[in-house]
Amino acid sequence: MNAIEFPWLTAIILLPLVAALAIPLIPDKEGRTVRWYGLGVAIADFALMIYAFWYKYDFQSSRLQFVENYPWIPQLGLHWAVGVDGLSMPLLLLTGLINTLAIFAAWKVTTKPRLFYGLMLAMYSAQLGVFVAQDLLLFFLMWEIELVPVYLLISIWGGQNRRYAATKFILYTAAASIFILIAGFAMAFSGDTVTFDMATLGMKEYPKTLELLVYAGFLIAFGVKLPIFPLHTWLPDAHGEASAPGSMILAGVLLKMGGYALIRFNVEMLPNAHVTFAPVLAILGVVNIVYGACCAFAQTNLKRRLAYSSIAHMGFVLIGIASYTELGISGAVLQMVSHGLIAASLFFLSGVTYDRTHTLMMDKMGGMAKVMPKTFALFTIGSMASLALPGMSGFVGELMVFLGIATSDVYSSSFKIVVVLLSAVGVILTPIYLLSMLRQVFYGEQSQELHLDAVISDVKPREIFITACLLLPIIGIGFYPKLATQTYDVKAVELAAHAREVLPVVAHQQPSSLYSRIFSAPTLANSQVESLINISE
């Protein structure tokens, strides 16, 4: 372990988990003490995170920082190995913010409050562990621990079809996790040494076929979480039945775990296989954008429409990962951060609307802007951010991805044109289904079934505060993107350079590959190819 004055990451990860274990000991009948306790723990952990990164983190370094490595179960080769860099640090802060606000959003939970807040804190701890784990077994353990609280939160506190949605979620994600284990063991046992240290695994040389199979296994596992078409079908059901706090975490954090893992494992650790799969990722990204937008437009359920919108927005992450440019990878990370904030705000506001109307069907709403003007204003701001209005973080993230793929010298002009044009179709569809959503919910004639004037109340100070905590960074990043990009710019440059190192060599070894003939990928200037090949030889 590096000489550091305090085990910051261990404290940040274990604080919510240890606090969750203490909840049964708290004397509380109605859940009031427990909810204050849960919120206090979340705030304390988020504050500890901010303090550590503000005073101890070096933004100009791309290397792992706050590194801790302790033998945990030596017989299995399992180490408590954690560290943070520019790729994981912004996602850690996103996780802290959204989990804290989600616990505050669950203020009215009265059914089994001890269990609810215990699960929320345990899930919080596991999510943090995923983003900082530097041991493959530890990563897998944290990935699996996170599944159980999500399943229980949906199946106990969800909607009418909550058990079906929760079962579908656990079946999809647990089955996908098997691919992480198989691919991880294949990497660990390849070569002369057996190790689960991720840095060592990234430096190993793998046989070509094995690396391709491992990459495909990780792509399936992380593609379910992202989610990638056609592995996405659990998401609309989970969002449709989850409570507002659950949906905030699902969209704000869990989907980002898939995008983070794709970059960490597939791009950083398996760059040779990434050459073959990068065009596939770009194509899947386009499919996600167009398919998600079209399906969102067809939904009459408010949360299912937002769920398909999330699928579409994650397509930009895939395109950015496939771009092989610093701008594209930076845009992918910014898109994850931006979408986490935007989706969490929209799902929270959909929960606010449901609390007043007791329905999520948009055709049963209407005219709510007159009795809920503040909710309407906040919903409109969130929707404008989601449709990438200039001045919002969504615009910056999507623009960086577009410029990243358009300026990439790895793909042929025809391939880039097709990717950009088809992605633009999804961008055009986005304001259509979002503005249509606002029109159906807030405009038109008031629904007689809802008795709006007699029952409905507008957002309260607590709800305004939660939404403002999400919307302010969205607007701040939109006007000054460096607020977010400065945390990972150096890492994005390193990732792009690392991925591009193998391009000329692979192109030389596979001059007649499918992608070289159709997409002209991978290609660089001939002089670069010859010089880098000579160096490699």
GIMODA-V930293 format. One record per helix or strand of 2 or more residues. SS is the DSSP state (helix for helix, strand for strand). FROM is the first residue (numbers start at 1). LEN is the number of residues. Records with the same first field share a line. If there is no record, write none. Layout:
SS->FROM-LEN + FROM-LEN
This chain:
helix->8-14 + 23-3 + 32-25 + 74-3 + 86-20 + 113-20 + 136-22 + 162-28 + 198-6 + 208-19 + 233-9 + 244-24 + 271-28 + 302-21 + 326-32 + 362-3 + 373-14 + 393-14 + 413-30 + 452-4 + 461-19 + 482-4 + 489-12 + 503-7 + 514-5 + 526-11
strand->65-9 + 78-7
